[in-house]
Amino acid sequence: MLVDLNTLRRELANAVPEDTVDASEVNTYLLNEVLRPVLAGKEICYGDIDYSQFCVDDINDIAEHYEKLYRVANKLKALVGSIADANPAACKHRAFC
């Protein structure tokens, strides 16, 4: 696999941030007030959650959403690993630091 890391870096820097997994079927309260803060490292206590904002079925939906996020993250990790393990290739131009 030939990868131009400079082009990859530039394209990733210019990419518009977007969700990697569709969240349209997920309760927005659970997504924005519970899951995303927890994934960002924030500790949430039971008393911090407004249970009137969702029903029991919404918990299953958010759990499935998290599983999809987990699978996507693992695929990205595998991609990064394969790029890191790729053998270097000679380039046509010599670069000096």
Secondary structure, 3 states (H helix, E strand, C coil): CCCCHHHHHHHHHHCCCCCCCCCCCCCHHHHHHHHHHHHCCCCCCHHHCCHHHCCHHHHHHHHHHHHHHHHHHHHHHHHHHHHHHCCCCCCCCCCCC
